[in-house]
Amino acid sequence: MSDATLEKLRSEALRLSDAERVQLAYDLVQSLDAPPDADAADAWDQEVSRRLDAIEAGAAALIDRDELRQRLKARIGGG
């Protein structure tokens, strides 16, 4: 695609309504995503079940919200 064509397309897109630009942006981003992994949902369901079982069995080390915040801040350099 030439620069002129791209600029014309960009100019036309910017004349769209907000809702139309949102839909266009969504469609463009979706076009870049890989196809969904058919096994991902099942794998996540199994992982959630495994973690819930560990919690219910008392085998999981749980932390409270304040400790989680502290750990997150330390990890991202916020304190």
N, C-alpha and C positions, 0 to 999 in steps of 0.2 A: 504494500500500500504506500502510495506516495505521501510526502509531507502535506501536500495541498489537500489530498483526499482526507487524511486524518484530521487536519484542521477544520475542514468543512463538516465532517462527522461530529467533531467536538462542538463546534458552533451550533449545529442543529440540536445536539443533545442538551446543550445548556438552555435552549429555548423551551424545553419540555417543562411541564408543571412539576412541582415538587414530588408529587405522587408518582408521576411517570419516570422521573429521574431515579427515585428510590427503586422502582421496579426494574429499570434498566441496569442500575448498579448491582442489584441483587442477581439478576440474570447473568451479568458479566462475571461476577465473582463465582457463581455456581458453575459457570462453564470452565473455570480453572480448577475446580475441585476434582479429585480423583473419584471414580465410581465408588459408591458405598461398599464397605467390606461386609459381605453377607454374613460372616461369622462373628462380627464385632458385637452385635447386640447379645447374642448367646454367651459370648465370652464375658461381657460385662455382667450379665445376669449371674453367671457362675461365680464371678469374683465377689459380687455383692453378697451372694449367699454364703460364700466361704468366710467373708469377713464378719457377717452377722453371726454365723455359727461360732466363730472364735470369740466374739464378744459375749454371747450367751453362755459359752463354756467357761468364761473367765480366763481365757488364754490370751486375750488381747490387752496390750498396755494402752490404757486410755489416758488422755490428758484433758484438762479443762480449757475453756475458751481463752482465759487470760494467758495460760502457758503457750497455747497455740499462737496467739498474737505476738508474744515475746519471741518465740522461735522464728516466726515469719519475718518480724522486723530485723532480727539478727541476721537472717539469711539474706535479706535484700539490702542490708546495710542501713536500715532505718533506726538503729539504736541498739 
